[in-house]
Amino acid sequence: MDYKKLQLSIRTTGLGKTSEQWRQEIKEEMSRASQWERKF
C-alpha cells in the first residue's frame, strides 16, 4: 500500500494541486487499489 502511495505522490508532485485535490486523488487511488486486491 505504501508503494502505491509513493507512486501517487510522485505522479502528483509538481502539478500544482491543492492539498484538498491531493487528498481526494489519494482516496480514489486507494479505493481502486482495494478493489483490485478484492478481485485477486
A tleap script that builds the chain and sets N, CA, C and O, in Angstrom:
source leaprc.protein.ff14SB
mol = sequence {
  NMET ASP TYR LYS LYS LEU GLN LEU SER ILE
  ARG THR THR GLY LEU GLY LYS THR SER GLU
  GLN TRP ARG GLN GLU ILE LYS GLU GLU MET
  SER ARG ALA SER GLN TRP GLU ARG LYS CPHE
}
set mol.1.N position { 0.833 -1.199 0.000 }
set mol.1.CA position { 0.000 0.000 0.000 }
set mol.1.C position { 0.876 1.261 0.000 }
set mol.1.O position { 0.585 2.223 -0.711 }
set mol.2.N position { 1.945 1.250 0.798 }
set mol.2.CA position { 2.835 2.409 0.837 }
set mol.2.C position { 3.462 2.663 -0.532 }
set mol.2.O position { 3.669 3.810 -0.929 }
set mol.3.N position { 3.759 1.589 -1.238 }
set mol.3.CA position { 4.329 1.716 -2.580 }
set mol.3.C position { 3.376 2.460 -3.511 }
set mol.3.O position { 3.796 3.307 -4.299 }
set mol.4.N position { 2.081 2.132 -3.408 }
set mol.4.CA position { 1.084 2.794 -4.242 }
set mol.4.C position { 0.981 4.271 -3.887 }
set mol.4.O position { 0.846 5.120 -4.769 }
set mol.5.N position { 1.044 4.578 -2.583 }
set mol.5.CA position { 1.008 5.974 -2.161 }
set mol.5.C position { 2.210 6.724 -2.706 }
set mol.5.O position { 2.091 7.868 -3.147 }
set mol.6.N position { 3.366 6.080 -2.676 }
set mol.6.CA position { 4.590 6.687 -3.178 }
set mol.6.C position { 4.454 6.981 -4.674 }
set mol.6.O position { 4.805 8.066 -5.138 }
set mol.7.N position { 3.942 6.005 -5.415 }
set mol.7.CA position { 3.721 6.198 -6.848 }
set mol.7.C position { 2.810 7.389 -7.094 }
set mol.7.O position { 3.076 8.213 -7.969 }
set mol.8.N position { 1.734 7.478 -6.318 }
set mol.8.CA position { 0.778 8.560 -6.481 }
set mol.8.C position { 1.431 9.896 -6.183 }
set mol.8.O position { 1.226 10.867 -6.911 }
set mol.9.N position { 2.218 9.951 -5.116 }
set mol.9.CA position { 2.845 11.226 -4.763 }
set mol.9.C position { 3.857 11.646 -5.828 }
set mol.9.O position { 4.001 12.836 -6.110 }
set mol.10.N position { 4.552 10.688 -6.412 }
set mol.10.CA position { 5.488 11.004 -7.494 }
set mol.10.C position { 4.727 11.575 -8.691 }
set mol.10.O position { 5.164 12.545 -9.310 }
set mol.11.N position { 3.593 10.966 -9.006 }
set mol.11.CA position { 2.806 11.430 -10.147 }
set mol.11.C position { 2.248 12.831 -9.925 }
set mol.11.O position { 2.198 13.631 -10.860 }
set mol.12.N position { 1.826 13.140 -8.692 }
set mol.12.CA position { 1.153 14.416 -8.456 }
set mol.12.C position { 2.123 15.540 -8.116 }
set mol.12.O position { 1.739 16.709 -8.145 }
set mol.13.N position { 3.361 15.212 -7.798 }
set mol.13.CA position { 4.331 16.238 -7.443 }
set mol.13.C position { 4.544 17.199 -8.603 }
set mol.13.O position { 4.761 16.780 -9.740 }
set mol.14.N position { 4.481 18.496 -8.303 }
set mol.14.CA position { 4.769 19.499 -9.321 }
set mol.14.C position { 3.596 19.840 -10.216 }
set mol.14.O position { 3.751 20.624 -11.153 }
set mol.15.N position { 2.434 19.278 -9.959 }
set mol.15.CA position { 1.290 19.592 -10.807 }
set mol.15.C position { 0.486 20.767 -10.249 }
set mol.15.O position { -0.508 21.177 -10.847 }
set mol.16.N position { 0.908 21.303 -9.118 }
set mol.16.CA position { 0.250 22.476 -8.556 }
set mol.16.C position { -1.122 22.196 -7.984 }
set mol.16.O position { -1.993 23.065 -7.995 }
set mol.17.N position { -1.318 20.995 -7.488 }
set mol.17.CA position { -2.610 20.664 -6.889 }
set mol.17.C position { -2.684 21.200 -5.468 }
set mol.17.O position { -1.672 21.301 -4.776 }
set mol.18.N position { -3.893 21.543 -5.045 }
set mol.18.CA position { -4.081 21.920 -3.647 }
set mol.18.C position { -4.078 20.649 -2.811 }
set mol.18.O position { -4.257 19.551 -3.338 }
set mol.19.N position { -3.877 20.799 -1.524 }
set mol.19.CA position { -3.832 19.615 -0.667 }
set mol.19.C position { -5.183 18.892 -0.667 }
set mol.19.O position { -5.236 17.675 -0.486 }
set mol.20.N position { -6.264 19.633 -0.868 }
set mol.20.CA position { -7.593 19.017 -0.916 }
set mol.20.C position { -7.716 18.126 -2.149 }
set mol.20.O position { -8.191 16.994 -2.050 }
set mol.21.N position { -7.298 18.617 -3.293 }
set mol.21.CA position { -7.322 17.816 -4.517 }
set mol.21.C position { -6.439 16.593 -4.343 }
set mol.21.O position { -6.767 15.496 -4.796 }
set mol.22.N position { -5.316 16.805 -3.679 }
set mol.22.CA position { -4.355 15.748 -3.432 }
set mol.22.C position { -4.969 14.640 -2.603 }
set mol.22.O position { -4.856 13.459 -2.932 }
set mol.23.N position { -5.635 15.047 -1.500 }
set mol.23.CA position { -6.284 14.061 -0.624 }
set mol.23.C position { -7.370 13.308 -1.376 }
set mol.23.O position { -7.505 12.094 -1.219 }
set mol.24.N position { -8.144 14.014 -2.191 }
set mol.24.CA position { -9.214 13.373 -2.960 }
set mol.24.C position { -8.631 12.325 -3.901 }
set mol.24.O position { -9.159 11.220 -4.025 }
set mol.25.N position { -7.540 12.686 -4.557 }
set mol.25.CA position { -6.928 11.767 -5.509 }
set mol.25.C position { -6.369 10.536 -4.801 }
set mol.25.O position { -6.481 9.419 -5.306 }
set mol.26.N position { -5.774 10.741 -3.643 }
set mol.26.CA position { -5.257 9.607 -2.864 }
set mol.26.C position { -6.406 8.682 -2.488 }
set mol.26.O position { -6.279 7.461 -2.571 }
set mol.27.N position { -7.530 9.265 -2.073 }
set mol.27.CA position { -8.691 8.460 -1.684 }
set mol.27.C position { -9.172 7.611 -2.863 }
set mol.27.O position { -9.454 6.423 -2.704 }
set mol.28.N position { -9.264 8.224 -4.039 }
set mol.28.CA position { -9.702 7.487 -5.232 }
set mol.28.C position { -8.729 6.371 -5.562 }
set mol.28.O position { -9.132 5.255 -5.889 }
set mol.29.N position { -7.448 6.683 -5.475 }
set mol.29.CA position { -6.425 5.694 -5.793 }
set mol.29.C position { -6.481 4.524 -4.816 }
set mol.29.O position { -6.326 3.369 -5.212 }
set mol.30.N position { -6.705 4.832 -3.531 }
set mol.30.CA position { -6.779 3.785 -2.511 }
set mol.30.C position { -7.991 2.890 -2.760 }
set mol.30.O position { -7.898 1.674 -2.596 }
set mol.31.N position { -9.117 3.468 -3.149 }
set mol.31.CA position { -10.300 2.642 -3.385 }
set mol.31.C position { -10.091 1.769 -4.611 }
set mol.31.O position { -10.517 0.614 -4.621 }
set mol.32.N position { -9.442 2.299 -5.649 }
set mol.32.CA position { -9.120 1.475 -6.816 }
set mol.32.C position { -8.210 0.321 -6.428 }
set mol.32.O position { -8.403 -0.811 -6.873 }
set mol.33.N position { -7.219 0.614 -5.595 }
set mol.33.CA position { -6.278 -0.415 -5.173 }
set mol.33.C position { -6.994 -1.503 -4.374 }
set mol.33.O position { -6.726 -2.689 -4.566 }
set mol.34.N position { -7.897 -1.111 -3.486 }
set mol.34.CA position { -8.582 -2.123 -2.684 }
set mol.34.C position { -9.546 -2.951 -3.532 }
set mol.34.O position { -9.751 -4.133 -3.255 }
set mol.35.N position { -10.134 -2.350 -4.553 }
set mol.35.CA position { -10.982 -3.121 -5.462 }
set mol.35.C position { -10.152 -4.186 -6.169 }
set mol.35.O position { -10.592 -5.326 -6.318 }
set mol.36.N position { -8.965 -3.816 -6.600 }
set mol.36.CA position { -8.063 -4.758 -7.257 }
set mol.36.C position { -7.688 -5.886 -6.319 }
set mol.36.O position { -7.665 -7.051 -6.716 }
set mol.37.N position { -7.390 -5.539 -5.062 }
set mol.37.CA position { -6.984 -6.561 -4.092 }
set mol.37.C position { -8.120 -7.542 -3.815 }
set mol.37.O position { -7.888 -8.729 -3.592 }
set mol.38.N position { -9.363 -7.026 -3.833 }
set mol.38.CA position { -10.502 -7.931 -3.635 }
set mol.38.C position { -10.663 -8.891 -4.816 }
set mol.38.O position { -11.035 -10.050 -4.631 }
set mol.39.N position { -10.383 -8.409 -6.024 }
set mol.39.CA position { -10.530 -9.248 -7.220 }
set mol.39.C position { -9.532 -10.408 -7.230 }
set mol.39.O position { -9.853 -11.508 -7.680 }
set mol.40.N position { -8.313 -10.150 -6.726 }
set mol.40.CA position { -7.272 -11.160 -6.859 }
set mol.40.C position { -6.853 -11.780 -5.543 }
set mol.40.O position { -5.980 -12.648 -5.519 }
savepdb mol mol.pdb
quit
